Amino acid sequence: MNVPFWIWAATVGGLIALLVMDLVIVDRKPHEVTTGEAARWVTFYVAVAVLFGIGVWVLAGQGSGVEFFTGYITEYSLSVDNLFIFMVIMASFKVPAIHQHRVLLIGIVIALAMRSVFIAIGAWAIAQVVWIFFLFGAFLIFTAINMVRKKDEEDEYHENLVTRLTRKVFRVTDDYEGHHSIVKRDGKRYLTPMALVIVAIGSADLLFAVDSIPAIFGITQDAFLVFTANAFALMGLRQLYFLLGGLVNKLVYLSQGLAVILAFIGVKLVLHALHEYHVTPPWLEVGNWVSLGVIVVVLTVTTVASLAKSRRDERASL
């Protein structure tokens, strides 16, 4: 899909306007986000993403529309699996509830900026060589196998390299200073724990991008669709954090479901590469509608099975 510069500019401008509106409306008076408020914002962001996808469908054709929706659903579902890590980070840094929205907003903006670099590199690599699809496919299959083998997540957060370096390079206060990330004491500037947790959230999401970016390139190689699907998924993630809360812990089979999706996309990438080298017949390639159907079915089965198991466990514990 050949996207003119003005459409890129308008899209990025619209996304920035949404973020500013979110910051002004929700964070104008710091408060603890309620379930009802989060539900309204999630509905709003999903609706905006759907309207955008319909626009892509109408203006660029059915194929591009299906690719956007498939990529958006994939990125959103992979993001849900990361909410548990965000919760652990928030608890580890003891972030006040009234400031959690700001932390997620700024952290995810940083993550989106860094993901954009990944997307640009991936799009360039795909345009240069076909064998990169083998590399992406193998990596996704490897990641899927690790997700199945992975033991339960630890409840304790261990600071990553970026967060540790930030703590070493800058002075950090012991306590929070409202919503401020930087304060001045005795003529010296200090970071606050608010800045550290923003760095932790942003850098953690960047690590998540290592599997999500190759995954969406397995659905579409259009950089515009890859970027917008990521952007809408991340923008809706903040409010989903407050809406789901403890429900994330009940999605006990989510990792297995996501492993199936990643493995499926990995195989799709390998088949696509083989087709490009004229090794396999055209009918062996996986179409966009098949991809969308498989992803929706796997997520539905995973969610239903997880909630059913959680209900059984709750009844057994009574």
Buried (B, 14 or more C-beta within 10 A) or exposed (E): BEBEEEBBEEBBEEBEEBBEEBBEEBBEEBEEBEEEBBBEBBEBBBEBBBEBBEEBBEEBEEBBBBBBBBBBBBBBBBBBBBBBBBBBBBEBBEBBEBBBBBBBBBBBBBBBEBBBEBBEEBBEBBEEEEEBBBBBBBBBBBBBBEBEEEEEEEEEBEBBEBBEEBBEEBEBBEEBBEBBBEBEEEEEEBBBBBBBBBBBBBBBBBEBBEBBBBBBBBBBBBBBBBBBBBBBBBBBBBBBBBBBEEBBBBBBBBBBBBBBBBBBBBBBBBBBBBBEEEEBEEEEBBEBEEBBEBBBEBBEEBBEBBBEBBEEEEEEEE
